[in-house]
């Protein structure tokens, strides 16, 4: 087979082997082969329904496409590297099977709308896959939150002890970041789920295609409104890559904490042997390599987003060959984040939390100072004055080599005559955590409510994924069955 058979009429000479090697994208886009066949099945049915090709030609083409699909499922397809992309390979495989009638499949479409359609079909599934693994990670975070809503630990600002919180509260903070990532993916799905097929090269087609029917056959919400836009822009792919980059950032932040927490200076958690490695020279080492690699691979996903944005920034309408380069960064971003989500969930599922150690370190850093200041405010002292008084108490405790709870009642009264006997109920660190029971706070009651709301959100997300999966599966079954 040779590429020139497809479009040789314009050229007196064949394309050089070096040019073919330089322009090929087959090693990247062959993962879209299934979607290319499904899109072609919808297109050929539309051609028959609109009397653009005769039924016998349609039946032959459809049978050939289903044969290719069967070979794909059995990994029997042999790719021809002399052909520049998966779409050319599919067309040659079809004409090899059914003869010249296979050439009628390309009636009323261009590779421009064909590629855009395949890419959107792929990204729909990719977004649902990402949403599912995000949900799996979030479910693990909710389980940890439920188990540890009473587990005391220091909350940090500037990596300094700030205020007492629970580990459950901390896990729910991570949950919320991933929840927003899921929301963004769900929003992006609506913009992805638009069908370009029938836009042809850039201006639409003279053939009387019913693009709404084609869109429905492929479980798209609607056809694209403008043919030039449909084949040109890749903002839908950039959006997914952006969400991947942001989710990777969130994963990196979580894994950074786990790396620190697993070290002896913190000693908050111990990683499972399954997700740790040793040292080639230091036998005592247990390295949190999985978390470090998640953190490290975030940079490459951000690079994927940068590649996409720079590739698009100077492109005039309509299609340009630069757009061949859109898939590698998107595929890489999706693959990387999927694997990082999966591994991070496993790390969280299997790590051992040292509750005693977490609680013990809350005794350092005067993390109950804000509560003492708030208490003085309730006694009538302006907050700025209360801040000054408690700062003096902290200084006195430092000089004595102790903590605020160890200051005597007389010492506290010496700093502020409003202090009464009830101050002893304010200073215990656990009580400081438990009193923060406003909506969104760290108290067990508040975290329990956050968990209930999170579980409700996850159920709604699961329903969305299920409906979309069912809709796509039903449409594809009707085309391929």
Secondary structure, 3 states (H helix, E strand, C coil): CCCHHHHCCCCCCCCCHHHHHHHCCHHHHHHHHHHHHHHHHHHHHHHHHCCCCCHHHHHHHHHHHHHHHHHHHCCCCCCCCCCCCHHHHHHHHHHHHHHHHHHHHHCCCCHHHHHHHHHHHHHHHHHHHHHHHHHHHHHHHHHHHHHCCCCEEEEEECCEEEEEEEHHHHHHHHHHHHHHHHHHHHHHHHHHCEECCCCCCCCCCCCCCCHHHHHHHCCCCEECCCHHHHHHCCHHHHHHHHHHHHHHHHHHHHHHHHHHHHCCCCCCEECCHHHCECCCCCCCCCECHHHHHHHHHHHHHHHHHHHHHHHHCCCCCCCCHHHHHHHHHHHHHHHHHHHHHHHHHHHHHHCEECHHHHHHHCCCCCCCHHHHHHHHHHCCCCHHHHHHHHHHHHHHHHHHCCCHHHCCHHHHHHHCCCCCHHHHHHHCHHHHHHHCCCCCCCCHHHHHHHHHHHHHHHHHHHHHHHHHHHHHHHHHHHHHC
